[in-house]
Amino acid sequence: MTAYYYLAIAICAEVIATVSMKAIKGLSTPLPLVLVVVGYATAFWMLTLVVRTVPVGIAYAVWAGMGIVLVSIAALFVYGQKLDLPAILGMALIVLGVVVIQLFSKTAGH
């Protein structure tokens, strides 16, 4: 179960880093740049801890899928970026896929 805590940290760090990318305007905005570098470094470090016990494909599916959804939600609140219905439906399918993997896959490492 510890691996899934690391995975949650990896996802959150990746979301912070990705959302911060839009705010980088060269070296004139150091905080977003630091958030990107530290966020991605943390995300990959945590992901390396996760794949010690969770299959790589499962870890990556959860990380990428949840990252897509959470970045989109964060972008809505931080930048006012709205999604249309097909985008929302597509992301709902991604979440559904992650749920199916977690609930029914024998390779999910429960």
Backbone hydrogen bonds, N-H to C=O, Kabsch-Sander energy under -0.5 kcal/mol:
donor,donor_aa,acceptor,acceptor_aa,energy
4,Y,1,M,-0.8
5,Y,1,M,-1.0
5,Y,2,T,-0.6
6,Y,2,T,-2.1
7,L,3,A,-2.2
8,A,4,Y,-1.9
9,I,5,Y,-2.1
10,A,6,Y,-2.6
11,I,7,L,-2.5
12,C,8,A,-2.4
13,A,9,I,-2.8
14,E,10,A,-2.3
15,V,11,I,-2.4
16,I,12,C,-2.5
17,A,13,A,-2.4
18,T,14,E,-2.7
19,V,15,V,-2.6
20,S,16,I,-1.9
21,M,17,A,-1.1
22,K,18,T,-0.6
22,K,19,V,-0.6
23,A,20,S,-1.2
24,I,20,S,-0.5
24,I,21,M,-1.4
25,K,26,G,-0.6
28,S,25,K,-1.0
29,T,26,G,-0.9
33,L,29,T,-1.2
34,V,30,P,-2.7
35,L,31,L,-2.6
36,V,32,P,-2.2
37,V,33,L,-2.4
38,V,34,V,-2.9
39,G,35,L,-2.1
40,Y,36,V,-2.6
41,A,37,V,-2.2
42,T,38,V,-2.6
43,A,39,G,-2.6
44,F,40,Y,-2.6
45,W,41,A,-2.1
46,M,42,T,-2.8
47,L,43,A,-2.2
48,T,44,F,-2.0
49,L,45,W,-1.3
50,V,46,M,-2.0
51,V,47,L,-2.3
52,R,49,L,-0.8
53,T,50,V,-1.8
54,V,50,V,-2.3
59,A,55,P,-2.8
60,Y,56,V,-2.9
61,A,57,G,-2.1
62,V,58,I,-2.4
63,W,59,A,-2.7
64,A,60,Y,-3.1
65,G,61,A,-2.3
66,M,62,V,-2.4
67,G,63,W,-1.9
68,I,64,A,-2.4
69,V,65,G,-1.7
70,L,66,M,-2.8
71,V,67,G,-2.7
72,S,68,I,-1.8
73,I,69,V,-2.1
74,A,70,L,-2.8
75,A,71,V,-2.7
76,L,72,S,-1.5
77,F,73,I,-1.7
78,V,74,A,-3.2
79,Y,75,A,-1.9
80,G,75,A,-0.6
80,G,76,L,-0.9
81,Q,75,A,-1.8
82,K,80,G,-0.6
88,I,84,D,-2.2
89,L,85,L,-2.8
90,G,86,P,-2.4
91,M,87,A,-2.2
92,A,88,I,-2.2
93,L,89,L,-2.0
94,I,90,G,-1.6
95,V,91,M,-2.5
96,L,92,A,-2.6
97,G,93,L,-2.4
98,V,94,I,-2.1
99,V,95,V,-2.5
100,V,96,L,-2.7
101,I,97,G,-2.3
102,Q,98,V,-2.5
103,L,99,V,-2.7
104,F,100,V,-2.7
105,S,100,V,-0.7
105,S,101,I,-1.5
108,A,105,S,-0.7
